[in-house]
Amino acid sequence: MNTTPDALIIGSGIIGTALAFEMAKKGYHTLNIDKLPASGYGSTSNSCAIIRFSYSTWEGVAMAYEGLHFWKDWEAYLEVKDPRGMALFHQTGILMMKDRGPHFEKVLKLYKELGVPYEVWNQQQILEVAPFLNFKSYWPVRRPDDPLFDQISDDTITTALWNPDGGYINDPQLSTHNLQVAAEAKGSQFIFDQKVIQILQANGSVTGVELEGGSRINAPIVINVAGPHSNIINQMAGVTSDMNVKTRALRHEVHHVPSPPDFNFGEKGKIMSDSDIGCYYRPSQGNSILIGSEDPECDRKEWIDDPDDYNRDVTDAQWHAQVLRLAKRIENLGIPNRNRGVVDLYDVADDWIPIYDRSDLNGFYMAIGTSGNQFKNAPIAAYLMTELIHACENGTNHDADPVQIKAPYTGKLLNSGFYSRKREINTNSSFSVKG
Ligand SMILES: Cc1cc2nc3c(=O)[nH]c(=O)nc-3n(C[C@H](O)[C@H](O)[C@H](O)COP(=O)(O)OP(=O)(O)OC[C@H]3O[C@@H](n4cnc5c(N)ncnc54)[C@H](O)[C@@H]3O)c2cc1C
């Protein structure tokens, strides 16, 4: 191993490996350090890996729509073929049901402004792709132990926003490995089973890291891409005092149920976002449906102090909440006796918008706070971070004069200051996974 890389990247999830690839293309010799045995074994491994554009801010939509283009031509972007195989983008399209909340109108307006392709569908059009749906409204979202759980409201769902470009990546861990292989082909290095326990610094600048076991690696740039451990790494570096937005880990469950009879959702299903029942769902392997939460207000948030110590088992309470909510929309949904799903952590920023930024320790950067919604953005976020790091290392005062990035595919101008650690809490955010 070369012990004097240009940059150390703490974490080899989807964001850390994408950053290695983008920085390598810019000429940096990077070394990723991960405490787990392989890339993509952290929270990325349990990502639903949905690629959608329905964010509440101009920047959120612009980033996600730009991000699509990297996935659409994945092999060409990476310039390599991974011997393990390449992750696949299933372009199913996405239907977002119109509920009583403000999100639908916000997204529609932003799609128009940004030129994101969409159609507004009526019930008949919705039924053509999802014949198993009913259009009763159950607003507001409730928990099954609420006596009003089954109560139907006066509304019906009349409209959905169809976006033909959305989809999902079949294997988030493999996509991370693809990025690792692409980065290695450009000279990046990776070490695994190595835990960073200290950020080394002298005279206001970072100088490297110390690993468990005592060895030290020096570098003039260190980047925190530690996912749900991001706050621990920032505390180690002592950089939290000038941050107006901070991060913390949030436990989340995702569940699997079989398709309804007579409809192979695994093969024909679209991605569905349905805030009226507080869920999103998408096709999954073996003719099944994967159900995720849209963070309805009635669900207590499980903030986790120690991301190495939390309950990794699906709970009956959350299983019932999600599958019974979906059973309202799909009345002939079969619900298995035994729960099935995965549990992992989001790294949530105070306003559910990531922090892609420098810190007040020279040479120490962070790509964190991905808030359950940045898998799709990994390549474009890595591109933005690389430009930001490069500018800062060459004298730009990014805090005073934020770096502007021209998006390589759509040509939109992305203001990286939007992701500043010093920003005011963004009140346009949905304060949920919707971003
Ligand atoms: C259940 C779930 C569903 C999701 N669904 C979607 C979705 O549909 N669409 C979407 O766009 N996004 C989604 N996301 C969000 C997305 O998956 C994350 O934003 C993304 O995977 C975060 O990647 P990361 O590289 O930042 O973090 P991680 O993948 O967690 O990687 C961080 C790495 O840092 C390492 N690390 C931590 N501390 C140390 C240390 N001290 N020393 C060395 N290594 C360290 C860890 O081992 C880990 O491998 C979802 C997330 C979850 C949990």
The ligand as an SDF file (V2000), in Angstrom:
LIG
                    3D

 53 58  0  0  0  0  0  0  0  0999 V2000
  -33.4540    0.9950    4.3400 C   0  0  0  0  0  0  0  0  0  0  0  0
  -32.9100    2.0310    3.3970 C   0  0  0  0  0  0  0  0  0  0  0  0
  -33.5530    2.2740    2.1970 C   0  0  0  0  0  0  0  0  0  0  0  0
  -33.0430    3.2610    1.3380 C   0  0  0  0  0  0  0  0  0  0  0  0
  -33.6390    3.4540    0.1190 N   0  0  0  0  0  0  0  0  0  0  0  0
  -33.1240    4.3720   -0.7310 C   0  0  0  0  0  0  0  0  0  0  0  0
  -33.6900    4.5400   -2.0170 C   0  0  0  0  0  0  0  0  0  0  0  0
  -34.6360    3.8440   -2.3840 O   0  0  0  0  0  0  0  0  0  0  0  0
  -33.1330    5.4690   -2.8570 N   0  0  0  0  0  0  0  0  0  0  0  0
  -32.0950    6.2630   -2.4750 C   0  0  0  0  0  0  0  0  0  0  0  0
  -31.6520    7.1070   -3.2770 O   0  0  0  0  0  0  0  0  0  0  0  0
  -31.5260    6.1150   -1.2550 N   0  0  0  0  0  0  0  0  0  0  0  0
  -32.0080    5.1910   -0.3890 C   0  0  0  0  0  0  0  0  0  0  0  0
  -31.4500    4.9980    0.8300 N   0  0  0  0  0  0  0  0  0  0  0  0
  -30.3210    5.8600    1.2060 C   0  0  0  0  0  0  0  0  0  0  0  0
  -29.0140    5.3610    0.6330 C   0  0  0  0  0  0  0  0  0  0  0  0
  -28.9610    3.9720    0.6440 O   0  0  0  0  0  0  0  0  0  0  0  0
  -27.8860    5.9840    1.4490 C   0  0  0  0  0  0  0  0  0  0  0  0
  -27.9960    7.4030    1.3180 O   0  0  0  0  0  0  0  0  0  0  0  0
  -26.5180    5.5530    0.9490 C   0  0  0  0  0  0  0  0  0  0  0  0
  -26.4420    4.1540    0.7910 O   0  0  0  0  0  0  0  0  0  0  0  0
  -25.4600    6.0090    1.9370 C   0  0  0  0  0  0  0  0  0  0  0  0
  -24.2150    5.5910    1.4580 O   0  0  0  0  0  0  0  0  0  0  0  0
  -22.9030    5.9250    2.2580 P   0  0  0  0  0  0  0  0  0  0  0  0
  -21.7740    5.4820    1.4140 O   0  0  0  0  0  0  0  0  0  0  0  0
  -22.9310    7.3460    2.6980 O   0  0  0  0  0  0  0  0  0  0  0  0
  -23.0440    5.0890    3.6290 O   0  0  0  0  0  0  0  0  0  0  0  0
  -22.7520    3.5610    3.9650 P   0  0  0  0  0  0  0  0  0  0  0  0
  -23.1530    2.6510    2.8840 O   0  0  0  0  0  0  0  0  0  0  0  0
  -23.3380    3.3020    5.3070 O   0  0  0  0  0  0  0  0  0  0  0  0
  -21.1710    3.5110    4.0540 O   0  0  0  0  0  0  0  0  0  0  0  0
  -20.4550    4.0750    5.1230 C   0  0  0  0  0  0  0  0  0  0  0  0
  -19.2670    3.1880    5.3860 C   0  0  0  0  0  0  0  0  0  0  0  0
  -18.4430    3.8240    6.3660 O   0  0  0  0  0  0  0  0  0  0  0  0
  -17.8310    2.8000    7.1180 C   0  0  0  0  0  0  0  0  0  0  0  0
  -17.3640    3.3460    8.3950 N   0  0  0  0  0  0  0  0  0  0  0  0
  -18.0850    3.9530    9.3560 C   0  0  0  0  0  0  0  0  0  0  0  0
  -17.2930    4.3010   10.3960 N   0  0  0  0  0  0  0  0  0  0  0  0
  -16.0430    3.9060   10.0780 C   0  0  0  0  0  0  0  0  0  0  0  0
  -14.7950    3.9830   10.7540 C   0  0  0  0  0  0  0  0  0  0  0  0
  -14.6680    4.5210   11.9690 N   0  0  0  0  0  0  0  0  0  0  0  0
  -13.7070    3.4530   10.1350 N   0  0  0  0  0  0  0  0  0  0  0  0
  -13.7990    2.8930    8.9010 C   0  0  0  0  0  0  0  0  0  0  0  0
  -14.9650    2.7840    8.2370 N   0  0  0  0  0  0  0  0  0  0  0  0
  -16.0720    3.3050    8.8050 C   0  0  0  0  0  0  0  0  0  0  0  0
  -18.9450    1.7810    7.3010 C   0  0  0  0  0  0  0  0  0  0  0  0
  -18.4210    0.5120    7.6070 O   0  0  0  0  0  0  0  0  0  0  0  0
  -19.6700    1.8290    5.9520 C   0  0  0  0  0  0  0  0  0  0  0  0
  -19.2690    0.8140    5.0720 O   0  0  0  0  0  0  0  0  0  0  0  0
  -31.9090    4.0120    1.7110 C   0  0  0  0  0  0  0  0  0  0  0  0
  -31.2480    3.7430    2.9190 C   0  0  0  0  0  0  0  0  0  0  0  0
  -31.7390    2.7550    3.7550 C   0  0  0  0  0  0  0  0  0  0  0  0
  -31.0120    2.4670    5.0420 C   0  0  0  0  0  0  0  0  0  0  0  0
  1  2  1  0
  2  3  1  0
  2 52  2  0
  3  4  2  0
  4  5  1  0
  4 50  1  0
  5  6  2  0
  6  7  1  0
  6 13  1  0
  7  8  2  0
  7  9  1  0
  9 10  1  0
 10 11  2  0
 10 12  1  0
 12 13  2  0
 13 14  1  0
 14 15  1  0
 14 50  1  0
 15 16  1  0
 16 17  1  0
 16 18  1  0
 18 19  1  0
 18 20  1  0
 20 21  1  0
 20 22  1  0
 22 23  1  0
 23 24  1  0
 24 25  2  0
 24 26  1  0
 24 27  1  0
 27 28  1  0
 28 29  2  0
 28 30  1  0
 28 31  1  0
 31 32  1  0
 32 33  1  0
 33 34  1  0
 33 48  1  0
 34 35  1  0
 35 36  1  0
 35 46  1  0
 36 37  1  0
 36 45  1  0
 37 38  2  0
 38 39  1  0
 39 40  1  0
 39 45  2  0
 40 41  1  0
 40 42  2  0
 42 43  1  0
 43 44  2  0
 44 45  1  0
 46 47  1  0
 46 48  1  0
 48 49  1  0
 50 51  2  0
 51 52  1  0
 52 53  1  0
M  END
$$$$
